[in-house]
Amino acid sequence: MGSTDPAVADASALTGWFKSSYSGPSNGDCLEVARGHGHVPVRDSKDPHGPALVFETAAWSSFISAVKRGEFPTT
């Protein structure tokens, strides 16, 4: 994964995946995030061999902060 790659074709090639502690035990509609890659890869937990989107750490941190502040509407 280079510094400008927006995605990784097979996310299973990366290590350190985890789900939020808020995720339920059903392993349903969850995102997983990987640690320790210099950027933040994010994948669909139902498709571990599928692609992962890759975000710069600062952009991911800004997104998480906005979610915590309630800046996105919920359904």
N, C-alpha and C positions, 0 to 999 in steps of 0.2 A: 504494500500500500504506500504509494508515494504521497508527498505533501499536497498535491493538487488533484488526486483521485477523488471524484465525487461518490464513487461506489466501489464495492468489492463484489465480484461476481459470485463467489462461493464463500459465504460468511463462516462456514465451518472451518475454514483455514485459519481463522483467528481464535485466540484463546481469551479466557477471562470474562465470558459472558455472564450476566446476571440480570434478574428481573427485580422490579421494585418490591419492597416488602408489602406494598399495598395490593399486589397481584394475588388473586385467589388461588386455591390449590388445584383448580380444574385445568390449568395450563391452556386456557382459552385465548382470548384476544389480548395478547400482551406484547409489549416491545421488550427487547433485551438490549442491553448496552454492554460494550466491552471496555475493560480498563487496560491501561498500559500500552497504548499504541501511538501516543503523541497527538492523536485526534480522537474523535468519539464516533466509533462505528455503532450503528443502530440497525437491528433486524427484527423481523416478525418471528416470534417464538414458535409459531406453527410451521415455519419453513427454515430450519437451521442450515440447510444447504443452499438456500436461496441467496439473493443479494443482500448486502447491507449498505445503507447510505452512510456516508462519512461526513461528519461535521467538524469544523474547527472548534477547539475546546471553548473559546470565548463565546462563539455563537451558541453552542449548546448550553452553556451556563446562563446566558441571557434568556434563552427560551425557558429553561427550568425556573428561573426567577420570575418570569412573567406568568407562568402557570401557577406558581405559588401565590402570586399577588392576585390571582383571579382575573387576569386580563382576557381570558378566552371564555366565551359563553359555553355553558354546558346544556345538554339536552335532557 
